[in-house]
Amino acid sequence: MRKIYLFVIVLFAVSELTAQNLSTPTLSPYSEIKQEVGLTEITLSYARPSAKGRAVMGGLVPYGETWRTGANASTKLTFTEDVKIGGKDLPAGTYALYSIPNEQEWTIIIHKKTNMRSIAGDRVKAENDAFRFTVKPISNPVGVETFTLQFTDITTNSCHLQLSWENTIVKFPIEVEVGSKIEAQMAELMKAPEKVPHRTYFRAAEYYLHNKVDLNQAMEWIDAALVKSENNFRYGLLKSKIYNAQGDQKQAINTVKMANEWATAAKNSNYMEQTSVYLASLEGGAVASAGNTGQSSKYVKDVASLDNILEALYASISGEKGVLRDWDRFRNLFIKEARLMPSGKNQEGKVTYQIMTPDEYVSRSGKWLEENGFHEVEISREVVEYGSLVHVFSTYESYRSKADDKPFARGINSIQLMNDGDRWWVVQIYWLGETEKMPLPTEYLPKK
């Protein structure tokens, strides 16, 4: 009886402890991202603190001191294959990511010890590093409230790991090996070519074309794919692109016409459109003569006049919270070498700027625009033209939503454009936001 009594007491005590537990939200929530780059899988795990009104760089994150590059525990990177980071070789495995921020330069630390929660007292010792390297921080005109790490600029064999918080961006390259692995796989498969599926030949040809490895080999493989899968319109389109890459435009045109006939016979509307658009680009109907690879027919109206291209420029970046943007429409407005340049003053009052390509603008700002809602509206315009050279001072107002009564920001976009005789192009945009000390001049505001 005594044993039963003691058991009941213990059970009651455990029940009381369990009942007193309280689940609360984590102040710096945990996040994990898995990203495939080439044939390598990268896993990133970290905790995400928020600014909450505090000064971050040089304050919450002190300059000159080792930082966990996150919160709570070490930020970790795991690679399934050997990689290069910042140009340095790194074996497959899991590593901690630390950093030493400074105003003009950051030191990035790839560290072998991953189990440290606290790094106080100089615990991140150089002898336990895989290596260290330095990068330059970039000023970000769009403030970031919650610390964010993300993979950007993803290609077949590389990406960037980008850090964003407050008005600072830091990014560095991660490279993976793909080419030699593809070659080794194909060499093994070609020991029994009769067993190789047509899709394998197609994928090999596609990889070689897009990575400019060996166009002659790419042609051999796409021909092998077409032998095993006759009248395959997808394969025909790729073969046309290989011809075009080899400089044989005539054969490229003939081949894509044939691919279009195959798609039409199969009633495949997707490839009927793709082959038609590509044919138009080859024949000059939608050739981007200023250097792009062509444009979809649905964007032709956007570049037909100065009014249209400016309207499309503002419309392509604008939308309510949660609404995806048509970034292909945005990219179609620019020449290949276009630059976007936000300007402003740093904490010392010195005028600074950064330079972005359209793709870099999408990578850095696109997700934020879609997650937070953003509408930019032109309210006034001053145009100066000389032949094909056009300069527009376009005054704008920025809103979170169309329902907002007042803008949260105003400024001027200095936009350079050109007309090549076929269409309009944006060459460069350089912009500056209005401040209390520098209000917009009345001559650039709407005329009453």
VOPAGU-2260 file (C-alpha; in pm, 1 decimal, decimal comma):
REM VOPAGU-2260
SITE   aa  ch    i         X         Y         Z
SITE  MET   A    0       0,0       0,0       0,0
SITE  ARG   A    1     287,2     237,3      83,5
SITE  LYS   A    2     445,1     172,2    -257,9
SITE  ILE   A    3     117,1     252,3    -431,5
SITE  TYR   A    4      86,9     572,6    -227,7
SITE  LEU   A    5     439,4     684,0    -323,7
SITE  PHE   A    6     373,2     602,9    -689,4
SITE  VAL   A    7      59,7     820,4    -685,4
SITE  ILE   A    8     254,1    1109,8    -528,8
SITE  VAL   A    9     529,3    1086,3    -793,6
SITE  LEU   A   10     273,8    1060,6   -1076,0
SITE  PHE   A   11      90,9    1365,5    -939,3
SITE  ALA   A   12     416,5    1564,2    -917,5
SITE  VAL   A   13     511,5    1477,0   -1276,7
SITE  SER   A   14     162,0    1572,2   -1392,5
SITE  GLU   A   15     191,1    1906,0   -1215,0
SITE  LEU   A   16     528,8    1981,1   -1380,4
SITE  THR   A   17     389,3    1889,6   -1720,3
SITE  ALA   A   18      84,6    2108,4   -1668,1
SITE  GLN   A   19     305,7    2404,2   -1571,7
SITE  ASN   A   20     508,5    2397,6   -1898,2
SITE  LEU   A   21     433,7    2683,6   -2136,1
SITE  SER   A   22     503,1    2690,8   -2508,6
SITE  THR   A   23     592,5    3039,5   -2632,3
SITE  PRO   A   24     715,6    3170,7   -2968,6
SITE  THR   A   25    1092,6    3178,2   -3017,5
SITE  LEU   A   26    1228,0    3532,0   -3028,8
SITE  SER   A   27    1468,4    3437,0   -3307,9
SITE  PRO   A   28    1288,1    3157,0   -3494,3
SITE  TYR   A   29    1480,3    2870,4   -3651,1
SITE  SER   A   30    1493,7    2835,0   -4029,2
SITE  GLU   A   31    1630,4    2563,2   -4257,6
SITE  ILE   A   32    1678,0    2590,3   -4634,8
SITE  LYS   A   33    1776,4    2313,5   -4873,6
SITE  GLN   A   34    1908,6    2425,4   -5211,9
SITE  GLU   A   35    2017,1    2212,0   -5505,8
SITE  VAL   A   36    2306,0    2363,7   -5701,9
SITE  GLY   A   37    2427,0    2150,3   -5988,9
SITE  LEU   A   38    2455,2    1799,1   -5847,5
SITE  THR   A   39    2516,1    1920,5   -5492,1
SITE  GLU   A   40    2260,5    1974,0   -5215,0
SITE  ILE   A   41    2333,0    2254,8   -4971,4
SITE  THR   A   42    2152,4    2278,2   -4637,1
SITE  LEU   A   43    2151,6    2603,0   -4440,8
SITE  SER   A   44    2019,2    2617,0   -4082,5
SITE  TYR   A   45    2012,5    2930,5   -3869,9
SITE  ALA   A   46    1807,6    3140,6   -3626,9
SITE  ARG   A   47    1661,4    3474,5   -3739,9
SITE  PRO   A   48    1670,6    3772,5   -3502,5
SITE  SER   A   49    1478,0    4093,9   -3580,3
SITE  ALA   A   50    1589,2    4454,1   -3539,7
SITE  LYS   A   51    1282,8    4567,2   -3337,6
SITE  GLY   A   52    1381,0    4931,2   -3357,8
SITE  ARG   A   53    1743,1    4873,3   -3262,0
SITE  ALA   A   54    2044,3    4989,0   -3463,5
SITE  VAL   A   55    2190,6    4667,3   -3605,9
SITE  MET   A   56    2526,2    4709,3   -3778,2
SITE  GLY   A   57    2774,4    4868,8   -3540,7
SITE  GLY   A   58    2517,9    4837,4   -3258,3
SITE  LEU   A   59    2335,7    4510,2   -3201,1
SITE  VAL   A   60    2605,4    4351,4   -3419,4
SITE  PRO   A   61    2929,7    4523,4   -3306,5
SITE  TYR   A   62    3198,6    4600,7   -3559,9
SITE  GLY   A   63    3529,9    4420,8   -3519,9
SITE  GLU   A   64    3390,6    4130,5   -3314,1
SITE  THR   A   65    3316,2    3771,1   -3413,4
SITE  TRP   A   66    2943,8    3720,8   -3474,6
SITE  ARG   A   67    2744,3    3396,3   -3491,1
SITE  THR   A   68    2585,5    3531,1   -3812,3
SITE  GLY   A   69    2248,0    3454,2   -3666,2
SITE  ALA   A   70    2118,3    3388,5   -3315,4
SITE  ASN   A   71    2091,3    3117,2   -3045,8
SITE  ALA   A   72    2337,0    2862,2   -3189,5
SITE  SER   A   73    2590,3    2840,4   -3469,5
SITE  THR   A   74    2465,7    2895,5   -3822,5
SITE  LYS   A   75    2545,1    2575,7   -4015,1
SITE  LEU   A   76    2612,6    2489,7   -4378,1
SITE  THR   A   77    2610,7    2129,3   -4500,0
SITE  PHE   A   78    2738,2    2021,4   -4842,7
SITE  THR   A   79    2683,3    1677,2   -4993,4
SITE  GLU   A   80    2976,2    1727,4   -5234,2
SITE  ASP   A   81    3306,8    1915,3   -5230,7
SITE  VAL   A   82    3262,8    2286,5   -5309,4
SITE  LYS   A   83    3455,8    2612,1   -5340,7
SITE  ILE   A   84    3361,3    2905,9   -5117,9
SITE  GLY   A   85    3513,5    3243,4   -5190,8
SITE  GLY   A   86    3746,1    3063,6   -5431,7
SITE  LYS   A   87    3875,2    2823,9   -5163,7
SITE  ASP   A   88    3829,7    2443,7   -5172,0
SITE  LEU   A   89    3605,6    2292,9   -4905,3
SITE  PRO   A   90    3541,0    1916,9   -4858,9
SITE  ALA   A   91    3185,6    1786,4   -4825,1
SITE  GLY   A   92    3054,6    1807,6   -4469,7
SITE  THR   A   93    2896,4    2040,6   -4215,1
SITE  TYR   A   94    3054,5    2369,5   -4107,6
SITE  ALA   A   95    2968,9    2666,1   -3887,5
SITE  LEU   A   96    2942,2    3009,3   -4047,7
SITE  TYR   A   97    3084,4    3298,0   -3845,4
SITE  SER   A   98    3174,7    3650,9   -3948,5
SITE  ILE   A   99    3355,6    3963,2   -3828,9
SITE  PRO   A  100    3158,8    4263,0   -3957,5
SITE  ASN   A  101    3319,5    4598,2   -4025,9
SITE  GLU   A  102    3189,0    4905,1   -4203,3
SITE  GLN   A  103    3412,7    4868,0   -4509,4
SITE  GLU   A  104    3497,9    4494,8   -4505,6
SITE  TRP   A  105    3367,6    4171,0   -4354,6
SITE  THR   A  106    3569,1    3861,8   -4266,5
SITE  ILE   A  107    3379,5    3539,6   -4340,6
SITE  ILE   A  108    3481,7    3238,1   -4128,8
SITE  ILE   A  109    3409,8    2879,3   -4234,2
SITE  HIS   A  110    3465,1    2689,6   -3909,7
SITE  LYS   A  111    3500,3    2318,0   -3839,9
SITE  LYS   A  112    3351,6    2320,2   -3487,5
SITE  THR   A  113    2972,6    2331,5   -3516,9
SITE  ASN   A  114    2850,6    2259,2   -3162,1
SITE  MET   A  115    2921,3    2593,4   -2992,3
SITE  ARG   A  116    2620,2    2794,1   -2870,1
SITE  SER   A  117    2829,7    3067,6   -2710,1
SITE  ILE   A  118    3136,6    3208,3   -2884,3
SITE  ALA   A  119    3233,8    3443,5   -2600,6
SITE  GLY   A  120    3593,8    3454,7   -2487,2
SITE  ASP   A  121    3758,4    3407,4   -2825,3
SITE  ARG   A  122    3622,4    3053,2   -2866,2
SITE  VAL   A  123    3629,7    3072,9   -3245,9
SITE  LYS   A  124    3996,7    2988,9   -3282,0
SITE  ALA   A  125    4177,0    3016,2   -3615,6
SITE  GLU   A  126    4325,6    2665,9   -3580,2
SITE  ASN   A  127    3972,6    2524,0   -3604,4
SITE  ASP   A  128    3887,2    2718,6   -3919,4
SITE  ALA   A  129    3852,0    2559,8   -4258,5
SITE  PHE   A  130    3954,0    2907,2   -4384,4
SITE  ARG   A  131    3871,7    3278,0   -4374,1
SITE  PHE   A  132    3824,9    3535,1   -4650,9
SITE  THR   A  133    3704,4    3893,3   -4683,7
SITE  VAL   A  134    3415,4    4052,4   -4874,6
SITE  LYS   A  135    3285,5    4406,5   -4920,2
SITE  PRO   A  136    2940,7    4490,9   -4778,9
SITE  ILE   A  137    2678,6    4648,6   -5006,5
SITE  SER   A  138    2442,5    4926,9   -4902,7
SITE  ASN   A  139    2077,3    4821,8   -4930,1
SITE  PRO   A  140    1821,8    5102,3   -4987,6
SITE  VAL   A  141    1539,4    4870,4   -4880,0
SITE  GLY   A  142    1561,0    4808,0   -4505,4
SITE  VAL   A  143    1535,3    4444,7   -4388,6
SITE  GLU   A  144    1373,9    4397,1   -4045,9
SITE  THR   A  145    1451,1    4027,5   -3990,4
SITE  PHE   A  146    1796,8    3881,9   -4046,2
SITE  THR   A  147    1787,7    3685,1   -4371,4
SITE  LEU   A  148    2022,0    3434,9   -4533,5
SITE  GLN   A  149    1930,3    3310,3   -4880,0
SITE  PHE   A  150    2076,4    3151,7   -5191,3
SITE  THR   A  151    2077,9    3385,9   -5491,0
SITE  ASP   A  152    2219,2    3406,7   -5845,9
SITE  ILE   A  153    2179,3    3030,3   -5889,5
SITE  THR   A  154    2337,7    2878,2   -6201,0
SITE  THR   A  155    2423,2    2525,7   -6308,5
SITE  ASN   A  156    2746,7    2527,6   -6111,6
SITE  SER   A  157    2732,4    2815,9   -5865,2
SITE  CYS   A  158    2525,1    3037,4   -5638,9
SITE  HIS   A  159    2575,4    3314,6   -5387,4
SITE  LEU   A  160    2497,0    3298,3   -5018,0
SITE  GLN   A  161    2350,7    3638,6   -4937,0
SITE  LEU   A  162    2312,4    3798,6   -4594,5
SITE  SER   A  163    2063,0    4085,2   -4556,2
SITE  TRP   A  164    1980,5    4285,0   -4244,6
SITE  GLU   A  165    1894,1    4646,3   -4183,9
SITE  ASN   A  166    2057,5    4835,2   -4475,7
SITE  THR   A  167    2346,4    4594,0   -4533,8
SITE  ILE   A  168    2392,9    4312,6   -4784,9
SITE  VAL   A  169    2690,0    4074,9   -4780,4
SITE  LYS   A  170    2723,6    3797,3   -5037,2
SITE  PHE   A  171    2988,4    3546,8   -5142,6
SITE  PRO   A  172    3009,7    3276,2   -5411,4
SITE  ILE   A  173    2971,1    2901,1   -5369,3
SITE  GLU   A  174    3091,6    2693,0   -5664,8
SITE  VAL   A  175    3024,3    2324,6   -5733,6
SITE  GLU   A  176    3179,6    2083,4   -5983,8
SITE  VAL   A  177    2941,4    1958,3   -6250,4
SITE  GLY   A  178    3116,4    1922,4   -6586,3
SITE  SER   A  179    3355,4    1639,0   -6498,7
SITE  LYS   A  180    3075,1    1447,9   -6325,3
SITE  ILE   A  181    2849,8    1472,8   -6631,6
SITE  GLU   A  182    3134,1    1355,7   -6855,2
SITE  ALA   A  183    3207,1    1060,5   -6625,8
SITE  GLN   A  184    2840,8     957,8   -6621,7
SITE  MET   A  185    2808,1     977,0   -6999,1
SITE  ALA   A  186    3131,9     785,6   -7051,2
SITE  GLU   A  187    2995,9     506,2   -6835,0
SITE  LEU   A  188    2655,4     507,8   -7009,0
SITE  MET   A  189    2812,0     500,2   -7355,2
SITE  LYS   A  190    2962,1     159,9   -7282,6
SITE  ALA   A  191    2615,2      33,3   -7376,1
SITE  PRO   A  192    2459,8     309,5   -7594,6
SITE  GLU   A  193    2166,8      91,6   -7697,9
SITE  LYS   A  194    2044,9     100,6   -7336,4
SITE  VAL   A  195    2066,8     478,9   -7300,5
SITE  PRO   A  196    1715,1     637,0   -7289,9
SITE  HIS   A  197    1642,8     921,4   -7532,6
SITE  ARG   A  198    1577,6    1158,7   -7240,8
SITE  THR   A  199    1932,5    1102,1   -7117,0
SITE  TYR   A  200    2073,7    1208,4   -7454,7
SITE  PHE   A  201    1847,2    1513,8   -7449,1
SITE  ARG   A  202    1953,0    1617,2   -7098,1
SITE  ALA   A  203    2320,2    1579,7   -7186,7
SITE  ALA   A  204    2274,8    1789,8   -7502,5
SITE  GLU   A  205    2082,9    2052,9   -7307,5
SITE  TYR   A  206    2354,1    2074,7   -7042,0
SITE  TYR   A  207    2630,2    2108,8   -7302,3
SITE  LEU   A  208    2440,1    2380,4   -7490,3
SITE  HIS   A  209    2348,3    2593,6   -7191,1
SITE  ASN   A  210    2697,1    2568,0   -7044,8
SITE  LYS   A  211    2878,7    2613,1   -7377,8
SITE  VAL   A  212    3081,9    2297,4   -7320,3
SITE  ASP   A  213    3101,8    2125,7   -7662,1
SITE  LEU   A  214    2839,9    2216,7   -7922,9
SITE  ASN   A  215    2946,7    1940,8   -8163,5
SITE  GLN   A  216    2898,3    1680,7   -7890,3
SITE  ALA   A  217    2567,6    1842,3   -7800,3
SITE  MET   A  218    2454,1    1800,1   -8162,4
SITE  GLU   A  219    2555,4    1431,8   -8164,2
SITE  TRP   A  220    2354,4    1368,5   -7849,5
SITE  ILE   A  221    2039,6    1549,1   -7963,4
SITE  ASP   A  222    2056,1    1355,5   -8292,3
SITE  ALA   A  223    2079,3    1032,6   -8090,8
SITE  ALA   A  224    1776,5    1142,9   -7887,4
SITE  LEU   A  225    1575,8    1210,6   -8206,6
SITE  VAL   A  226    1666,4     867,8   -8347,8
SITE  LYS   A  227    1509,5     707,9   -8040,2
SITE  SER   A  228    1217,2     955,7   -8020,6
SITE  GLU   A  229    1121,9    1065,9   -8371,5
SITE  ASN   A  230     929,8    1391,4   -8432,9
SITE  ASN   A  231     986,8    1500,8   -8074,5
SITE  PHE   A  232     913,1    1875,8   -8087,7
SITE  ARG   A  233    1094,2    1945,0   -7762,0
SITE  TYR   A  234    1408,8    1784,8   -7897,1
SITE  GLY   A  235    1365,4    1963,5   -8230,2
SITE  LEU   A  236    1354,6    2300,8   -8056,2
SITE  LEU   A  237    1675,9    2221,9   -7868,6
SITE  LYS   A  238    1846,2    2111,7   -8192,0
SITE  SER   A  239    1750,1    2445,1   -8350,0
SITE  LYS   A  240    1908,8    2627,0   -8057,2
SITE  ILE   A  241    2228,4    2425,1   -8096,5
SITE  TYR   A  242    2242,9    2516,9   -8466,9
SITE  ASN   A  243    2195,4    2881,0   -8373,6
SITE  ALA   A  244    2471,7    2862,3   -8111,8
SITE  GLN   A  245    2700,5    2718,4   -8381,3
SITE  GLY   A  246    2622,9    3018,8   -8600,7
SITE  ASP   A  247    2413,5    2825,6   -8856,3
SITE  GLN   A  248    2098,5    3038,2   -8858,0
SITE  LYS   A  249    1957,5    2885,7   -9176,5
SITE  GLN   A  250    1959,0    2533,0   -9030,3
SITE  ALA   A  251    1825,9    2672,8   -8700,5
SITE  ILE   A  252    1525,9    2824,7   -8882,9
SITE  ASN   A  253    1457,2    2509,8   -9085,3
SITE  THR   A  254    1478,2    2291,7   -8774,1
SITE  VAL   A  255    1249,7    2503,2   -8555,1
SITE  LYS   A  256     993,3    2517,1   -8840,2
SITE  MET   A  257     998,8    2138,3   -8846,4
SITE  ALA   A  258     965,0    2125,9   -8465,4
SITE  ASN   A  259     664,8    2358,7   -8491,9
SITE  GLU   A  260     502,4    2123,0   -8744,6
SITE  TRP   A  261     555,6    1830,7   -8505,7
SITE  ALA   A  262     402,4    2027,7   -8216,6
SITE  THR   A  263     107,6    2129,7   -8435,1
SITE  ALA   A  264      46,2    1770,5   -8542,2
SITE  ALA   A  265      53,4    1665,5   -8176,8
SITE  LYS   A  266    -175,9    1959,7   -8083,3
SITE  ASN   A  267      70,9    2064,9   -7812,3
SITE  SER   A  268     -13,1    2433,6   -7763,2
SITE  ASN   A  269     281,5    2493,4   -7529,5
SITE  TYR   A  270     546,4    2395,1   -7784,5
SITE  MET   A  271     346,0    2544,6   -8070,6
SITE  GLU   A  272     392,4    2879,5   -7895,9
SITE  GLN   A  273     754,2    2817,0   -7790,3
SITE  THR   A  274     865,1    2720,0   -8140,2
SITE  SER   A  275     672,3    3013,3   -8294,4
SITE  VAL   A  276     830,9    3264,5   -8058,5
SITE  TYR   A  277    1179,2    3121,5   -8116,2
SITE  LEU   A  278    1126,0    3122,6   -8494,0
SITE  ALA   A  279    1022,6    3488,7   -8474,5
SITE  SER   A  280    1338,9    3570,8   -8281,8
SITE  LEU   A  281    1553,0    3396,3   -8545,0
SITE  GLU   A  282    1380,5    3562,9   -8838,7
SITE  GLY   A  283    1394,5    3907,9   -8681,7
SITE  GLY   A  284    1028,1    3949,7   -8595,3
SITE  ALA   A  285    1114,8    3985,4   -8227,5
SITE  VAL   A  286    1492,0    4016,2   -8235,0
SITE  ALA   A  287    1631,0    4229,4   -7958,9
SITE  SER   A  288    1876,6    4424,7   -8169,2
SITE  ALA   A  289    2034,9    4596,1   -7869,0
SITE  GLY   A  290    2170,8    4270,0   -7734,4
SITE  ASN   A  291    1898,5    4058,8   -7569,2
SITE  THR   A  292    1809,4    3711,6   -7693,7
SITE  GLY   A  293    1455,7    3797,8   -7798,8
SITE  GLN   A  294    1120,4    3873,4   -7645,2
SITE  SER   A  295     784,6    3708,3   -7612,3
SITE  SER   A  296     515,1    3855,4   -7832,3
SITE  LYS   A  297     306,0    3938,4   -7523,7
SITE  TYR   A  298     555,4    4212,9   -7426,1
SITE  VAL   A  299     569,5    4389,4   -7765,5
SITE  LYS   A  300     321,2    4659,1   -7661,4
SITE  ASP   A  301     532,9    4744,2   -7354,8
SITE  VAL   A  302     819,3    4870,7   -7572,8
SITE  ALA   A  303     623,9    5028,2   -7857,4
SITE  SER   A  304     641,6    5387,0   -7723,1
SITE  LEU   A  305     803,7    5599,9   -7453,8
SITE  ASP   A  306     475,6    5619,4   -7260,7
SITE  ASN   A  307     430,8    5242,7   -7278,6
SITE  ILE   A  308     779,4    5150,6   -7157,8
SITE  LEU   A  309     762,2    5388,8   -6861,1
SITE  GLU   A  310     415,8    5260,7   -6770,8
SITE  ALA   A  311     543,4    4900,7   -6793,7
SITE  LEU   A  312     848,4    4985,2   -6581,8
SITE  TYR   A  313     634,8    5105,0   -6291,1
SITE  ALA   A  314     368,4    4835,9   -6337,0
SITE  SER   A  315     616,8    4546,6   -6342,6
SITE  ILE   A  316     751,3    4622,0   -5991,4
SITE  SER   A  317     413,5    4715,1   -5839,3
SITE  GLY   A  318     157,3    4490,0   -5672,6
SITE  GLU   A  319     -28,3    4412,3   -5352,8
SITE  LYS   A  320     119,8    4201,9   -5070,7
SITE  GLY   A  321     148,6    3837,0   -5177,1
SITE  VAL   A  322     112,7    3911,6   -5548,5
SITE  LEU   A  323     389,4    3761,8   -5766,4
SITE  ARG   A  324     548,4    3998,6   -6017,0
SITE  ASP   A  325     609,4    3922,6   -6383,9
SITE  TRP   A  326     987,0    3954,9   -6366,6
SITE  ASP   A  327    1027,6    3839,3   -6728,3
SITE  ARG   A  328     824,2    4145,5   -6827,0
SITE  PHE   A  329    1056,0    4361,6   -6613,5
SITE  ARG   A  330    1374,3    4213,3   -6764,3
SITE  ASN   A  331    1239,9    4258,6   -7117,7
SITE  LEU   A  332    1249,6    4638,7   -7076,3
SITE  PHE   A  333    1629,3    4662,1   -7042,7
SITE  ILE   A  334    1930,0    4636,1   -7271,5
SITE  LYS   A  335    2165,7    4351,6   -7182,8
SITE  GLU   A  336    2417,2    4583,2   -7011,8
SITE  ALA   A  337    2158,6    4793,3   -6822,9
SITE  ARG   A  338    2232,0    4923,5   -6475,1
SITE  LEU   A  339    2007,8    5025,0   -6183,9
SITE  MET   A  340    2167,8    5264,1   -5933,8
SITE  PRO   A  341    2000,4    5361,8   -5604,2
SITE  SER   A  342    2166,8    5656,7   -5430,9
SITE  GLY   A  343    2153,6    5804,1   -5080,9
SITE  LYS   A  344    2361,4    5922,3   -4786,6
SITE  ASN   A  345    2532,0    5699,9   -4530,7
SITE  GLN   A  346    2549,6    5763,6   -4155,5
SITE  GLU   A  347    2837,1    6010,4   -4206,5
SITE  GLY   A  348    2633,5    6210,9   -4456,7
SITE  LYS   A  349    2841,9    6104,2   -4756,0
SITE  VAL   A  350    2658,6    6035,9   -5081,6
SITE  THR   A  351    2683,2    5668,2   -5177,1
SITE  TYR   A  352    2541,5    5446,1   -5449,1
SITE  GLN   A  353    2533,3    5086,8   -5561,6
SITE  ILE   A  354    2515,0    4934,9   -5907,3
SITE  MET   A  355    2286,4    4645,0   -5997,2
SITE  THR   A  356    2191,9    4458,8   -6311,2
SITE  PRO   A  357    1817,9    4396,5   -6363,6
SITE  ASP   A  358    1871,4    4035,4   -6248,6
SITE  GLU   A  359    2048,0    4154,1   -5931,2
SITE  TYR   A  360    1761,8    4395,6   -5860,9
SITE  VAL   A  361    1514,2    4107,5   -5887,4
SITE  SER   A  362    1733,8    3889,1   -5664,5
SITE  ARG   A  363    1777,9    4154,2   -5394,9
SITE  SER   A  364    1439,5    4327,9   -5393,8
SITE  GLY   A  365    1191,2    4098,4   -5569,6
SITE  LYS   A  366    1099,9    3881,1   -5272,7
SITE  TRP   A  367    1064,3    4181,7   -5041,8
SITE  LEU   A  368     837,3    4365,3   -5287,3
SITE  GLU   A  369     610,8    4060,5   -5317,0
SITE  GLU   A  370     602,2    3982,6   -4943,6
SITE  ASN   A  371     536,9    4339,3   -4825,8
SITE  GLY   A  372     333,6    4498,0   -5102,4
SITE  PHE   A  373     467,1    4788,7   -5308,1
SITE  HIS   A  374     323,4    5029,7   -5560,9
SITE  GLU   A  375     531,8    5296,1   -5733,9
SITE  VAL   A  376     339,8    5563,4   -5924,3
SITE  GLU   A  377     475,4    5829,6   -6158,9
SITE  ILE   A  378     331,6    6172,7   -6066,6
SITE  SER   A  379     536,5    6399,2   -6295,0
SITE  ARG   A  380     773,6    6370,9   -6589,4
SITE  GLU   A  381    1033,8    6589,2   -6762,4
SITE  VAL   A  382    1166,9    6454,9   -7096,1
SITE  VAL   A  383    1473,8    6562,5   -7295,7
SITE  GLU   A  384    1536,8    6400,5   -7636,1
SITE  TYR   A  385    1820,6    6409,0   -7887,2
SITE  GLY   A  386    1782,9    6155,4   -8167,9
SITE  SER   A  387    1779,8    5806,9   -8016,0
SITE  LEU   A  388    1904,2    5944,6   -7681,9
SITE  VAL   A  389    1625,0    6014,6   -7430,1
SITE  HIS   A  390    1651,8    6126,9   -7068,1
SITE  VAL   A  391    1349,9    6126,1   -6835,0
SITE  PHE   A  392    1328,5    6281,7   -6488,5
SITE  SER   A  393    1037,0    6075,5   -6352,5
SITE  THR   A  394     903,3    6181,0   -6010,8
SITE  TYR   A  395     745,9    5894,5   -5815,8
SITE  GLU   A  396     543,0    5818,0   -5506,1
SITE  SER   A  397     562,8    5480,9   -5326,5
SITE  TYR   A  398     273,5    5305,7   -5149,5
SITE  ARG   A  399     239,6    4971,5   -4968,3
SITE  SER   A  400    -109,2    4926,4   -5111,9
SITE  LYS   A  401    -337,0    5096,0   -5360,8
SITE  ALA   A  402    -572,7    5156,5   -5068,0
SITE  ASP   A  403    -319,1    5380,5   -4887,8
SITE  ASP   A  404    -410,5    5749,4   -4866,9
SITE  LYS   A  405     -55,6    5879,2   -4843,2
SITE  PRO   A  406     276,7    5758,4   -4990,2
SITE  PHE   A  407     547,4    5634,6   -4754,4
SITE  ALA   A  408     820,5    5766,8   -4985,8
SITE  ARG   A  409     880,2    5994,3   -5283,5
SITE  GLY   A  410    1176,6    6055,1   -5509,8
SITE  ILE   A  411    1307,2    6096,1   -5862,7
SITE  ASN   A  412    1406,8    5828,7   -6113,7
SITE  SER   A  413    1662,9    5954,4   -6362,6
SITE  ILE   A  414    1598,3    5720,0   -6656,5
SITE  GLN   A  415    1807,3    5692,1   -6972,7
SITE  LEU   A  416    1637,4    5527,1   -7269,7
SITE  MET   A  417    1699,9    5461,1   -7636,2
SITE  ASN   A  418    1495,5    5374,6   -7942,5
SITE  ASP   A  419    1685,1    5149,7   -8183,7
SITE  GLY   A  420    1427,0    5190,2   -8459,9
SITE  ASP   A  421    1241,8    4871,8   -8367,2
SITE  ARG   A  422    1156,4    4926,0   -8001,0
SITE  TRP   A  423    1232,4    5123,2   -7682,5
SITE  TRP   A  424    1493,8    5015,1   -7427,3
SITE  VAL   A  425    1583,0    5123,3   -7073,2
SITE  VAL   A  426    1959,3    5181,8   -7059,5
SITE  GLN   A  427    2001,5    5297,1   -6698,7
SITE  ILE   A  428    1802,7    5410,5   -6395,0
SITE  TYR   A  429    1963,5    5626,9   -6124,3
SITE  TRP   A  430    1731,6    5723,6   -5839,1
SITE  LEU   A  431    1728,7    5928,4   -5522,0
SITE  GLY   A  432    1464,2    5939,9   -5249,5
SITE  GLU   A  433    1324,3    6258,5   -5096,3
SITE  THR   A  434    1435,2    6353,4   -4742,3
SITE  GLU   A  435    1341,1    6628,2   -4497,4
SITE  LYS   A  436    1665,2    6810,4   -4574,7
SITE  MET   A  437    1621,4    6760,8   -4948,8
SITE  PRO   A  438    1255,6    6802,6   -5051,9
SITE  LEU   A  439    1153,2    6753,1   -5413,2
SITE  PRO   A  440    1191,9    7071,8   -5623,1
SITE  THR   A  441     860,3    7222,2   -5731,3
SITE  GLU   A  442     959,0    7200,9   -6099,2
SITE  TYR   A  443     956,2    6820,1   -6072,3
SITE  LEU   A  444     614,3    6802,2   -5904,4
SITE  PRO   A  445     277,6    6791,6   -6081,9
SITE  LYS   A  446     183,8    7124,3   -6239,8
SITE  LYS   A  447    -122,9    7282,7   -6078,4
